[in-house]
């Protein structure tokens, strides 16, 4: 799949994740953990299933970066994917603010996708927040490697890998979009350093330990 067409799939997937996940937090006031978790997990599972044959269903900058590190896709492709993923998140956050601001409190939209408030409030310091993000994203990336990158798993679970990844969704989910809309940048670096570290470690460790083989990024698309 040409990078330009694959990028459209990544944009739509990232938009959907931010819009549904962020919307769930806004309409529940951030107080229904079960509803928020299922909203994120189910929309991610659905969008990965829909785009895995188009772009690899990455839908996350740190996933795209980690796949670049292990050579599953070219760095120019990584750059394009990260750009459209961020753009999708920003557009979704803007629309949420526009459509829901009259009915719900969207002032905290900067913390919509992730545990940003933990570091901001001091309940969890930046150092521990980085560690928590890294561990959570490690598990997410490990599931991606096993179910959508390693061709030994892709052939058997290509359709169900979206569900597996969605259910493993962690806190490393495109915080940039809502942060830009809300102007909330305190400790934002935590949610790049932690997820990137965790995802890269998982991708490298899986590749070294299990010697993955794949025709392209995530599940079949050309790495060009």
C-alpha positions as CSV (number, residue, x, y, z in Angstrom):
1,X,0.0,0.0,0.0
2,X,1.5,3.4,-1.0
3,X,2.4,5.6,2.0
4,X,-0.1,8.3,1.0
5,X,-3.0,5.9,1.1
6,X,-1.8,4.2,4.2
7,X,-1.5,7.6,5.9
8,X,-5.2,8.2,5.3
9,X,-6.0,5.0,7.2
10,X,-3.7,6.1,10.1
11,X,-5.4,9.5,10.2
12,X,-8.8,8.1,10.4
13,X,-7.8,5.5,13.0
14,X,-6.2,8.1,15.2
15,X,-9.1,10.5,14.8
16,X,-11.6,7.7,15.8
17,X,-9.5,6.8,18.9
18,X,-9.3,10.3,20.1
19,X,-12.9,11.2,19.3
20,X,-14.5,8.1,20.9
21,X,-12.0,7.7,23.8
22,X,-12.0,11.4,24.6
23,X,-15.7,11.7,24.2
24,X,-16.2,8.9,26.7
25,X,-14.2,10.7,29.3
26,X,-16.0,14.0,28.7
27,X,-19.5,12.7,28.8
28,X,-18.8,10.6,31.9
29,X,-16.9,13.4,33.7
30,X,-13.9,11.1,33.9
31,X,-15.6,9.1,36.6
32,X,-16.6,5.9,34.9
33,X,-13.3,3.9,34.6
34,X,-15.1,0.9,33.0
35,X,-16.9,2.9,30.4
36,X,-13.7,4.8,29.5
37,X,-11.6,1.7,29.3
38,X,-14.1,-0.1,27.1
39,X,-14.5,2.9,24.8
40,X,-10.8,3.1,24.2
41,X,-10.3,-0.6,23.8
42,X,-13.3,-1.3,21.6
43,X,-12.6,1.6,19.2
44,X,-9.0,0.8,18.9
45,X,-9.8,-2.9,18.3
46,X,-12.3,-1.9,15.6
47,X,-10.0,0.6,13.8
48,X,-7.0,-1.8,13.9
49,X,-9.1,-4.5,12.4
50,X,-10.3,-2.1,9.7
51,X,-6.8,-0.7,8.8
52,X,-4.4,-3.5,9.5
53,X,-4.3,-4.5,5.8
54,X,-3.9,-0.9,4.8
55,X,-1.3,0.6,7.1
56,X,-0.7,-2.0,9.6
57,X,-3.2,-0.4,12.0
58,X,-0.5,1.4,14.0
59,X,-2.6,4.3,15.2
60,X,0.0,5.5,17.7
61,X,3.2,7.5,17.2
62,X,5.2,5.3,19.6
63,X,4.2,2.2,17.7
64,X,5.2,3.6,14.4
65,X,8.5,4.8,15.9
66,X,9.2,1.3,17.5
67,X,8.6,-0.4,14.1
68,X,11.0,2.0,12.5
69,X,13.7,1.1,15.1
70,X,13.5,-2.6,14.3
71,X,13.4,-2.0,10.6
72,X,9.8,-3.0,9.9
73,X,9.2,0.3,8.0
74,X,11.2,3.1,6.6
75,X,11.9,6.3,8.6
76,X,10.2,8.5,6.0
77,X,7.1,6.4,6.4
78,X,7.4,6.7,10.2
79,X,7.5,10.4,9.9
80,X,4.4,10.6,7.7
81,X,2.5,8.3,10.0
82,X,3.4,10.2,13.1
83,X,2.4,13.5,11.4
84,X,-1.1,12.2,10.4
85,X,-1.7,10.5,13.7
86,X,-1.1,13.7,15.5
87,X,-3.2,15.6,13.0
88,X,-6.1,13.1,13.5
89,X,-5.9,13.5,17.3
90,X,-5.8,17.3,17.0
91,X,-8.9,17.5,14.7
92,X,-10.8,15.1,16.9
93,X,-10.0,17.1,20.1
94,X,-11.1,20.3,18.4
95,X,-14.4,18.8,17.3
96,X,-15.0,17.4,20.8
97,X,-14.5,20.9,22.2
98,X,-16.7,22.4,19.6
99,X,-19.5,19.9,19.8
100,X,-19.6,19.2,23.6
101,X,-18.5,22.4,25.3
102,X,-22.1,23.6,25.6
103,X,-23.3,20.5,27.4
104,X,-20.2,19.0,29.2
105,X,-17.1,20.3,31.0
106,X,-14.4,20.0,28.4
107,X,-11.9,22.2,30.3
108,X,-9.9,19.2,31.2
109,X,-9.6,17.8,27.7
110,X,-5.9,18.2,28.0
111,X,-5.9,15.1,30.2
112,X,-8.4,13.2,28.1
113,X,-6.2,10.4,26.9
114,X,-3.8,9.2,29.6
115,X,-2.9,9.7,33.2
116,X,-1.5,13.2,32.7
117,X,-3.3,14.5,35.8
118,X,-1.2,12.2,38.0
119,X,2.0,14.0,37.2
120,X,0.4,17.4,37.1
121,X,-1.2,17.1,40.5
122,X,1.9,15.6,42.1
123,X,0.1,12.4,43.2
124,X,2.7,10.6,41.0
125,X,6.0,12.3,40.3
126,X,7.3,12.6,36.7
127,X,9.9,9.9,37.3
128,X,7.4,7.3,38.4
129,X,4.9,8.4,35.7
130,X,7.6,7.7,33.1
131,X,8.1,4.3,34.5
132,X,4.4,3.5,34.6
133,X,3.9,4.7,31.0
134,X,6.9,2.7,29.9
135,X,5.7,-0.5,31.5
136,X,2.1,-0.1,30.2
137,X,3.3,0.6,26.7
138,X,5.8,-2.3,26.9
139,X,2.8,-4.7,27.3
140,X,0.9,-3.0,24.5
141,X,3.8,-3.2,22.1
142,X,4.5,-6.8,23.0
143,X,1.0,-7.8,22.1
144,X,1.3,-5.9,18.8
145,X,4.5,-7.7,18.0
146,X,3.0,-11.1,18.8
147,X,-0.3,-10.6,17.1
148,X,0.3,-8.2,14.3
149,X,4.0,-8.0,13.4
150,X,5.3,-11.6,13.7
151,X,4.1,-13.4,10.6
152,X,3.8,-16.6,12.6
153,X,1.0,-15.0,14.6
154,X,-0.4,-12.8,11.8
155,X,-1.4,-15.8,9.7
156,X,-3.4,-17.3,12.5
157,X,-4.9,-14.2,14.2
158,X,-4.9,-11.4,11.6
159,X,-8.6,-10.6,12.2
160,X,-8.5,-11.1,16.0
161,X,-5.2,-9.2,16.5
162,X,-7.2,-5.9,16.6
163,X,-9.2,-7.2,19.5
164,X,-6.1,-8.4,21.4
165,X,-4.3,-5.0,20.9
166,X,-7.4,-3.1,21.8
167,X,-7.8,-4.9,25.0
168,X,-4.2,-4.2,25.9
169,X,-4.6,-0.5,25.3
170,X,-2.5,1.4,27.8
171,X,-2.0,5.0,28.7
172,X,0.3,5.9,25.8
173,X,-2.4,7.2,23.5
174,X,-1.8,10.4,21.6
175,X,-1.9,13.0,24.4
176,X,-0.7,15.8,22.0
177,X,-4.1,16.4,20.3
178,X,-6.0,17.3,23.5
179,X,-3.0,19.0,25.0
180,X,-2.8,21.4,22.1
181,X,-6.5,22.2,22.3
182,X,-6.5,22.8,26.0
183,X,-3.1,24.4,26.3
184,X,-2.0,21.8,28.9
185,X,1.7,21.1,28.5
186,X,2.9,20.5,32.1
187,X,4.9,17.3,32.2
188,X,3.8,16.5,28.7
189,X,7.3,15.1,28.0
190,X,6.5,12.2,30.3
191,X,3.9,10.8,27.9
192,X,6.5,10.7,25.1
193,X,9.6,9.5,26.9
194,X,7.8,6.7,28.8
195,X,5.8,5.3,25.9
196,X,8.6,5.5,23.4
197,X,11.0,3.8,25.8
198,X,8.5,1.0,26.6
199,X,7.4,0.4,23.0
200,X,11.0,0.4,21.7
201,X,12.2,-2.0,24.4
202,X,9.3,-4.4,23.7
203,X,9.9,-4.3,19.9
204,X,13.6,-4.9,20.2
205,X,13.3,-7.5,22.9
206,X,10.6,-9.4,21.0
207,X,12.6,-9.3,17.8
208,X,15.9,-10.5,19.5
209,X,14.2,-13.1,21.6
210,X,11.8,-14.6,19.1
211,X,13.4,-13.5,15.7
212,X,10.3,-12.1,14.2
213,X,9.7,-12.3,10.5
214,X,7.3,-10.1,8.7
215,X,6.8,-8.9,5.1
216,X,6.1,-5.4,6.2
217,X,4.9,-3.1,9.0
218,X,2.4,-4.7,11.3
219,X,0.7,-7.2,9.0
220,X,1.5,-7.3,5.3
221,X,1.6,-3.7,3.9
222,X,4.7,-2.8,2.0
223,X,7.4,-1.0,4.1
224,X,8.1,1.5,1.3
